[in-house]
C-alpha cells in the first residue's frame, strides 16, 4: 500500500482554504517497503499531530467549521469495543520517511543551525508527526477515507542519542512502527538514521505513547489489537508491557506524592551541611562550596503567543511545536550554564498533561536541576494563561539531558523545593539507558 499526501491529510480531516499555504519541502514516504515519490501538492502537507511537512493553516474560518462538521459524521465508524476491531501486525504500521536534506536546499535551510548542524528541535517535531502517522496506519479503517479517530501524543517516554552531530548536507531517514497496544493507547518505536557514504547509520531511538480519541477529540476510542508474529516482536511487545509498569511505578514514587528515600534524604542533608558557613554556628548562614552555583541562578524563561499557524483541526497547538520551543530554551539554559556548546544526550518523560489552545500565552521556565561531571540535567516547566485570565495552568514538564564540552559546576539547592527538583533531576539522569552516559562520541546539536 502506498501512502499519499492526500490520504495523510484525510486522516485528520484537514481542509485547505483557497489561498495556498507557504510551500515547503516534503519528505518521501515509504510504507511497508514500497517507495512513494513526493506528490505534487501546492498547498503543502500537514505538520505534527498527524502529518509530516507543512503546518495546516486554513485561510478561512469556514474551512475549520466545515472540517469539524465532517468529523462529527464519523462517530458511526467508531468501535464499541476492541474485540470488534481486526487485529494488526507490527509490519502493518511500519513506515519509513526520507528527509532529503542533501538534495533540497530550501528544506535544508529549515533545519540548519549556526554551527552548520541539524536543529534537534525540528527533529522533535518530525518524530511527533511520524508517531501519529504510524498510529493512523495501525488503526486504518478501510470502510472510510477519513479516519474516525483523533490520534494525539500522550507521552514521550524516552529518546536516546547515539551520534554527536548531524550533517545538514546528508539525507536523514526515519522509520518506526507500533510496538505495543492497550485498549486506547499505543506505544510507538522509532529510529532515525543519517546517510554516511552508501549506508544509513543510527542516530537515535525514540519511544512515544499515543492515545486514540473520538472524532471530536472529546473522549477515548478503542484501537486495533496487536499480534506479534516472531520472537523478536514478542520481546518488543513484552518490553512495552514492562515500560507501562515502569511508568506506573515511577509515577507512584513521584516526589510530588511521597517523601524521598532514606538515601536521598541523606544526600540532601549532606549537601546542606556543605553549604553552612564554618565561621558561624547557624543554619541560616549559607556559603557555596568551591566550583558550585546556586540552583536559583540557573533559570531562563520565555513567552510564546500561540498563533493559529501552529494549530491542528481542534484549535489546539501541535505537540511537536511545544517540544521544539521547550528544547531550544533548555539548550540555551545548558549553554549559558556550562559556558560551552552543549549536546543533547537524552529526552525522557515528557507528559502532555493539558492541551494548549490557540490564543493562549505559553510560559516556559527552564532550570538546571542536576549536574555530574560534564552532564547537565535541565527541566522545563510549561504553563498557559488565556489573554483575559491571569490563572496559569501547567501543561507539560520536559526533561532534557545534555553533555557539555567541559566539566560543569555542581548545582546546589537552597530551599526544600529546590532540593526536590535536584532529586527529581538525579532520578531522571539515573534512568537513562546505561550506554548513553558511557559513550563519548555522540550527541546532537540544537
C-alpha angles and dihedrals in degrees: 000000000000121000112221128194091241091054091049092053091047092059091067094036091240117172125193127221124232092264116079119242120231109291116242136168118274124211119239113250129216119192120191091346097306115124119228121195118221111280115229104246119162093191093060128230129281121267127219129347091049116355139046117229130037128015115260108249120173114208094210133037089231090067091059093047092047092050091052091050090051091052092053088064090061095070091094090063094058115109118245090213139002090249088067093062125084115248118248135210126229091248090057089071098035112126136172122200125192119211102199100206091147096058104031114062094183091055091044090057090063091057100041124116127200087253089059094250133113121281109244091202089065090049089055089055091051093048090052090051094046093049091057093045091052090053091051088055090051093049099037111150110210091197093071135036092219120056115244089212130086109212117203134176111253102173143000097216096186145327118200121194125216103177133061101221141352128232114233089210098062128075120256125213127202124194135173150140142193108281102177136016134199125179097287103358136074133198114218125200116203135178133193127208136181127210115251112175105316096335135079108228124202118262106167147351119218135188119195131177116216129187131207120230131184124266093276094044089239103116143012122281132201121253132205116276118246125234118199112218104190139031089259092054091046088055091050090050091048090050088053090056090048091049090054091051091046092053091050091049092047091050094047091055094045114141087234087066109029138026121263119271121263091259092049092050089052090051093053093046092050090050090050092051091050090059097053115111107247090208092067136047095225139112089212100061107085129181130177120247115238114284095018138111133200113257091229091066094060098071127122126178138193138181127215127190106217104231124191092248088080097048133111127217091280093058091252127129117255115258091225091059091052091050092050093051093046092048094050091052090047091050091051089049093051091046093050092046099044097040092225140068111294127209124208115245103174145353120204147165100015103168119193098214101166133014119247114230125215110263094032124130108239114209116196121191119187127190139170105239104170139016136185124178102313096342122107123195112203127190122199120196117201125197136163137213129185119242090250100039131067092203113114123209125194112237105168145003115205127198121200130176118205135184118216125210089242139024114287132214122270113256118225127198120225102190135042090251091054089048089058090049089052092052092045090051090048090052093051092047091050092048093063118113108273096237091056096068093039096057117087103181101062143077139103130245130231 
